[in-house]
């Protein structure tokens, strides 16, 4: 049996206020006058106080990363091509924001050193050349994008990540202070991404002690924050940030499952954001994850969170087929959820019925 040699993030700095060390962290990685490129979540576009804390030097570039919709391969190509044309190369790419902003940073860093288009690398282990230096700084916690070996992108024909050993960040900066002003609904949807992929990992056929140890801790932290606490406080931010980290680690040696596979279809066709898409799907997955869905419903009720219903109502059969094809293309997710005979269990008809409930 051959075991996978798992690539992790090289360096991690954690602590309230550690964002202030970013200049010091980046300094050794600057190469001449090649710029550092900062991809900043567009929600901070008008936050001059926060932007002033970003250590811009020389030719450094600050790009407002529009995460209204999940990142498209065409946008990654546009950013990378522009940077190559203007500078030739860059010293590094820093993603500051939620999962989409961090995924954009990872993808742009990869495309700075790899030929062709971003869509060419959607899949498993297709990236051939190391990316430029890259840093992830979450301002929302839950996706696990800060530690994962994927960068989820919507391409011309599919929604699929660049899954490779060249994808993980070289450095992450985990500062709980940066997530303190996130709106509650957004905290919840993103936090539930963590909770859901822990449930999927722990109940999956790929589970092992490496994944279980991280997944159980991450799920417990999510439940502590969203179920057992009566009010949000600084400790909640710290717990959710570490739940995101541990949750991301939990799927390193396992995989996510049904909710993620189905939500990819929603995202590809309807543009549904990842966190809320997972919530929409998980809300109807009692047959697959009964205990997890029961806890999820309690957390939704406790925080009075709106979970959209009926979003697939009125779609044509052709549109349902598009979602079904995207979802069934996520083979590792289905195998983790249902085992090696998943194709016999998750037929197009069964998946069509599930999409019809959403």
Helices and strands as residue ranges (DSSP letters): E 11-14, G 18-21, H 22-27, E 36-41, G 42-44, H 48-51, E 61-65, H 73-87, E 92-97, H 99-111, G 118-121, E 123-124, E 133-138, E 152-154, E 159-163, E 171-174, G 176-179, H 184-202, H 209-223, I 224-228, H 234-250, H 258-270, H 274-282, H 290-302, H 317-328, H 331-338, H 342-345, H 348-357
